[in-house]
Each structure stands twice: as C-alpha cells, then as structure tokens.
Amino acid sequence: MKLAFSTLAVPGLPLPDVSRLAATHGWDGVELRAHPEEPLHPGSGPDERAAAVRAFAAEGVEILGVAGYARVAGPGPDEPVFDELDALVRLAADLRAPFVRVFPGAGEQPAEEAEATAARRLAWAAPLAADLGVRVLLETHDSHPRAQDAVRVLGPVGHRNVGALWDVLHTWRNGEPPAVTLPALAPHLGYVQVKDVVSAEDTTPLPLGTGAGAVPVAECVAELAAAGWEGWLCWEYEKRWHPGAPDFAGIAGPGREYLSGLLAR
C-alpha cells in the first residue's frame, strides 16, 4: 500500500511546502483539499495547476486526488452539480491525480429519491472521468456513512470510473466494523482515509499510533492486508477544523512510521 496525507492537516500551506513536507517524512502522496480557501481549487488557472504538478514532481510525491465538495445526492436541479463534477474531474486530470472525492449530502430527503439522484449524477460524470483517466469516489460520509449506504448508490451506477472512498471514522461511528465494510466496498474501493479521534462523540483529531484514540485503524489495515488490497491509505488529520490540535509537521514522521509498521505486520 502507498501512504498519503490530506491537506486538511496543513491548512493554507503553500503547495511547494506541502510537497517538501511529504518528501521529508517519506509520504508517497498527498490528497489536495479543493476548497476555494485552499491554494488550488476548480477555479485555479492553468498556470497554477502546472506549477502544482511541477512542485510535487520535483519532490517525487504523487497527487493522490482532489477532495471536492460536490453533494451528489443533494436536492435541487442537476445542472449545478454536473458543473461541479465536470470542474473537479478536469482539475484532477490536469493535476495527473487519479481520484476525485465527492459527498452524498442527501440531507432530509427520502433515501430512495436521494439515491436515484446521486446515481444519475455520478453516471453522468462517468464517461468524462473515463476519458480523462479519473475515478470519481463517493465518500462514506454524512447521509450515507456506511458501506451498505454507499453501495445502494454505486450499484446502480455500475461504472468502473465511479467508486467509493472509505472514511473509516464514519463507518465505525455508525456501527459498521471494518470486517463488514471492506467486503461490501471492495468491488468499488478507490482508496481509504484513516484517522484517529478521542471518541465517537468527540472527534478531536489525535496523532496516529499513540494508543489514546478510539478508531480501529490497526483493524482496518489488517483487513485490507488480509484481502491483498494494494491501494492507498490517506491520513485525514483534520487540523483545519481543530486549530488547537498539534501541528502536523511535528507528527507527520511518527504517523507515517506507525502506518508503515502496521503494513509490515
């Protein structure tokens, strides 16, 4: 497996510094949060995109994916969501990143209606994603936090360029252990986000490997290894939402060593 971290860990840090930090501590890749407040997002121009590619290539670090904020099951007309998906897929292609993250975001709609909407929108994006060599991944999140929820959307889409992003925190918080999640998501799985927090109720981020957290990260990695999965693990350390949490630069090395140790077992 390859190891990455999300730029949620280093909010606002210039991308050359992000790539340098990754290389310094032996990370294989970085997931780029594509929000307008970040250095790179769908509104960024071609020069900014090309500069990002050069910065990461210079350090030998891959851009894992673009973490977008499209809510594919959300209410309202399709066209604005189509526009978001189009922009995110094109951004990922320009960055030579294999993945785009999207959210369900169904809100209070009836599940059947929201899931039909999400499947329709993802199916619309699939041909473009295929043409540009990108996979659009529905994260286990908000209205669809478990594998069984995500699969109700992904099954009807039935396209290899649409898949799942397994956020271990959300499946676990909603009562689905890794041994149940992985078999359900395996046919769709793009990559996996891991993190550790204080508890299911207190999601203050913790450094990996301290033994103080509650998320079954080791169990998740063991399930992936036993299944022979060889994709990406991405540490989503949510410093952006918790400014009092320890700075990522001080824990990036030990965190990578912890994940590497789990993979070596």
C-alpha positions as CSV (number, residue, x, y, z in Angstrom):
1,M,0.0,0.0,0.0
2,K,1.0,3.6,-0.6
3,L,0.7,6.3,2.1
4,A,-0.7,9.8,1.8
5,F,-2.0,12.6,3.9
6,S,-4.7,15.2,3.3
7,T,-4.0,18.9,3.1
8,L,-6.7,19.3,5.8
9,A,-3.6,18.6,8.1
10,V,-1.8,21.7,6.8
11,P,-4.4,24.4,6.1
12,G,-3.3,27.2,3.8
13,L,0.3,25.9,3.5
14,P,1.8,26.7,0.0
15,L,1.9,23.6,-2.2
16,P,5.7,23.6,-2.6
17,D,5.9,23.4,1.2
18,V,3.3,20.6,1.3
19,S,5.2,18.5,-1.2
20,R,8.5,19.2,0.6
21,L,6.9,18.1,3.9
22,A,5.6,14.9,2.4
23,A,9.0,14.1,0.9
24,T,10.9,14.9,4.1
25,H,8.8,12.4,6.1
26,G,8.6,9.7,3.4
27,W,5.0,10.0,2.4
28,D,4.2,8.7,-1.1
29,G,1.4,11.2,-1.9
30,V,-0.9,14.0,-0.9
31,E,-4.7,14.4,-1.1
32,L,-5.5,18.0,-2.1
33,R,-8.5,19.6,-0.5
34,A,-10.1,21.5,-3.4
35,H,-12.0,24.2,-1.5
36,P,-11.8,27.9,-2.7
37,E,-9.9,28.8,0.5
38,E,-7.1,26.5,-0.4
39,P,-4.2,27.2,-2.8
40,L,-5.6,25.0,-5.5
41,H,-9.3,24.5,-6.4
42,P,-11.5,24.3,-9.5
43,G,-11.2,28.0,-10.1
44,S,-7.4,27.9,-10.3
45,G,-6.0,28.7,-13.7
46,P,-3.7,26.6,-15.9
47,D,-0.5,28.2,-14.6
48,E,-1.4,27.4,-11.0
49,R,-2.2,23.8,-12.0
50,A,1.0,23.4,-13.9
51,A,3.0,24.8,-11.0
52,A,1.5,22.4,-8.6
53,V,2.4,19.4,-10.9
54,R,6.0,20.7,-11.1
55,A,6.2,21.2,-7.3
56,F,5.1,17.7,-6.5
57,A,7.1,16.1,-9.3
58,A,10.3,17.8,-8.1
59,E,9.9,16.1,-4.7
60,G,8.9,12.7,-6.1
61,V,5.5,12.9,-4.4
62,E,2.2,12.0,-6.1
63,I,-1.0,13.9,-6.0
64,L,-3.4,11.3,-4.9
65,G,-6.7,13.1,-5.5
66,V,-8.8,16.1,-5.4
67,A,-11.1,16.3,-2.4
68,G,-14.1,18.1,-3.7
69,Y,-17.3,19.2,-2.1
70,A,-20.0,18.3,-4.6
71,R,-23.0,16.7,-2.9
72,V,-24.3,14.3,-5.5
73,A,-27.4,13.3,-3.6
74,G,-28.4,16.9,-2.6
75,P,-31.7,18.4,-3.5
76,G,-32.2,20.8,-6.4
77,P,-31.5,20.7,-10.2
78,D,-28.8,18.5,-11.7
79,E,-27.0,21.2,-13.7
80,P,-25.1,22.9,-10.9
81,V,-23.9,19.5,-9.7
82,F,-22.9,18.5,-13.2
83,D,-20.9,21.7,-13.4
84,E,-19.1,20.9,-10.1
85,L,-18.4,17.3,-11.2
86,D,-17.1,18.5,-14.5
87,A,-14.8,21.0,-12.9
88,L,-13.4,18.6,-10.3
89,V,-12.7,15.9,-12.9
90,R,-10.9,18.3,-15.1
91,L,-8.9,19.6,-12.2
92,A,-7.8,16.1,-11.2
93,A,-6.9,15.3,-14.8
94,D,-4.8,18.5,-15.1
95,L,-3.0,17.5,-11.8
96,R,-2.5,13.9,-13.0
97,A,-4.4,12.8,-10.0
98,P,-6.3,9.5,-10.3
99,F,-9.2,10.4,-7.9
100,V,-11.9,12.9,-7.1
101,R,-13.8,12.8,-3.8
102,V,-17.5,13.8,-3.6
103,F,-20.0,13.7,-0.8
104,P,-23.5,12.2,-0.7
105,G,-25.2,15.2,1.0
106,A,-28.8,13.9,0.8
107,G,-30.0,15.8,3.8
108,E,-33.5,15.1,4.9
109,Q,-34.8,13.8,1.5
110,P,-36.3,10.3,1.3
111,A,-33.5,7.8,0.8
112,E,-34.8,6.2,-2.4
113,E,-35.2,9.6,-4.1
114,A,-31.8,10.9,-3.0
115,E,-30.0,7.7,-4.1
116,A,-31.6,7.8,-7.5
117,T,-30.4,11.4,-7.9
118,A,-26.9,10.5,-6.8
119,A,-26.7,7.5,-9.1
120,R,-27.9,9.6,-12.1
121,R,-25.4,12.4,-11.4
122,L,-22.5,10.0,-11.0
123,A,-23.5,8.1,-14.1
124,W,-23.4,11.4,-16.0
125,A,-19.8,12.1,-14.8
126,A,-18.6,8.6,-15.5
127,P,-17.8,8.9,-19.3
128,L,-15.9,12.2,-18.8
129,A,-14.0,10.6,-15.9
130,A,-13.2,7.6,-18.1
131,D,-12.0,9.8,-21.0
132,L,-9.6,11.7,-18.6
133,G,-8.4,8.8,-16.6
134,V,-10.0,9.8,-13.3
135,R,-12.2,7.9,-10.9
136,V,-15.0,9.8,-9.0
137,L,-15.3,8.4,-5.5
138,L,-18.3,8.7,-3.2
139,E,-17.1,9.1,0.4
140,T,-18.8,7.2,3.2
141,H,-20.0,10.4,4.9
142,D,-23.0,12.4,6.2
143,S,-26.2,10.9,4.8
144,H,-24.5,7.7,3.6
145,P,-21.8,6.9,6.2
146,R,-21.7,3.1,5.9
147,A,-20.7,0.8,3.1
148,Q,-24.2,-0.6,2.8
149,D,-25.4,3.0,2.2
150,A,-22.8,3.9,-0.4
151,V,-23.4,0.6,-2.3
152,R,-27.1,1.5,-2.7
153,V,-25.8,4.4,-4.9
154,L,-22.9,2.8,-6.6
155,G,-24.5,-0.5,-7.6
156,P,-27.0,1.2,-10.0
157,V,-24.2,3.3,-11.5
158,G,-22.2,0.2,-12.5
159,H,-19.2,2.0,-14.0
160,R,-15.6,1.4,-13.2
161,N,-14.8,5.1,-13.1
162,V,-17.2,5.7,-10.2
163,G,-16.3,4.1,-6.9
164,A,-16.1,4.5,-3.1
165,L,-13.8,6.3,-0.7
166,W,-13.8,4.5,2.6
167,D,-13.6,7.0,5.5
168,V,-13.0,4.6,8.4
169,L,-14.2,7.2,11.0
170,H,-17.7,7.4,9.6
171,T,-18.3,3.7,9.0
172,W,-17.0,2.9,12.6
173,R,-19.1,5.7,14.2
174,N,-22.2,4.3,12.6
175,G,-21.7,0.8,13.9
176,E,-20.1,-0.9,10.9
177,P,-16.8,-2.7,11.8
178,P,-14.0,-3.0,9.2
179,A,-14.7,-6.7,8.6
180,V,-18.2,-5.8,7.4
181,T,-17.2,-2.6,5.5
182,L,-14.4,-4.0,3.4
183,P,-16.2,-6.9,1.6
184,A,-19.1,-4.6,0.8
185,L,-16.9,-1.8,-0.6
186,A,-14.2,-4.0,-2.2
187,P,-15.7,-4.0,-5.7
188,H,-15.9,-0.2,-5.7
189,L,-12.9,0.8,-3.5
190,G,-10.7,3.6,-4.7
191,Y,-8.8,4.4,-1.5
192,V,-9.1,4.6,2.2
193,Q,-9.0,7.5,4.7
194,V,-7.8,6.7,8.2
195,K,-7.7,9.0,11.2
196,D,-7.9,8.8,15.0
197,V,-10.1,10.7,17.4
198,V,-10.9,10.9,21.1
199,S,-14.2,9.0,20.8
200,A,-17.2,8.5,18.6
201,E,-18.7,11.6,20.3
202,D,-15.6,13.7,20.4
203,T,-13.9,13.8,17.0
204,T,-11.0,16.0,18.1
205,P,-8.1,14.6,15.9
206,L,-5.2,12.7,17.5
207,P,-1.8,11.7,16.2
208,L,-1.7,8.2,14.9
209,G,-0.2,5.4,17.0
210,T,-0.4,7.0,20.4
211,G,-2.9,4.4,21.8
212,A,-5.1,7.2,23.0
213,G,-7.7,7.2,20.3
214,A,-10.7,5.1,19.5
215,V,-10.8,4.5,15.8
216,P,-9.9,0.9,14.8
217,V,-7.1,1.9,12.4
218,A,-5.0,-1.2,13.0
219,E,-8.0,-3.4,12.5
220,C,-8.8,-1.7,9.2
221,V,-5.3,-2.0,7.9
222,A,-5.2,-5.7,8.9
223,E,-8.4,-6.3,7.0
224,L,-7.0,-4.6,3.9
225,A,-3.8,-6.5,4.1
226,A,-5.5,-9.9,4.6
227,A,-7.6,-9.1,1.5
228,G,-4.5,-8.4,-0.5
229,W,-5.6,-4.8,-1.2
230,E,-2.7,-2.7,-2.6
231,G,-4.2,0.8,-2.9
232,W,-3.7,4.0,-0.9
233,L,-4.1,4.8,2.7
234,C,-4.6,8.5,3.4
235,W,-4.3,10.1,6.8
236,E,-7.0,12.7,7.1
237,Y,-5.8,14.7,10.1
238,E,-8.4,17.4,10.5
239,K,-6.3,20.3,11.8
240,R,-8.4,22.7,9.6
241,W,-11.4,22.2,12.0
242,H,-9.3,21.9,15.2
243,P,-6.7,24.7,15.3
244,G,-5.7,23.6,18.9
245,A,-4.6,20.2,17.7
246,P,-0.9,19.5,17.4
247,D,0.8,20.8,14.3
248,F,1.1,18.2,11.6
249,A,4.7,18.9,10.9
250,G,5.7,17.5,14.3
251,I,3.7,14.3,13.9
252,A,4.0,13.6,10.2
253,G,7.0,11.4,10.6
254,P,5.8,9.3,13.5
255,G,2.4,8.9,11.8
256,R,3.9,7.5,8.7
257,E,6.1,5.2,10.7
258,Y,3.0,3.9,12.5
259,L,1.2,3.1,9.3
260,S,4.3,1.5,7.8
261,G,4.6,-0.6,10.9
262,L,1.0,-1.8,10.6
263,L,1.7,-2.7,6.9
264,A,4.8,-4.7,7.9
265,R,2.9,-7.0,10.4
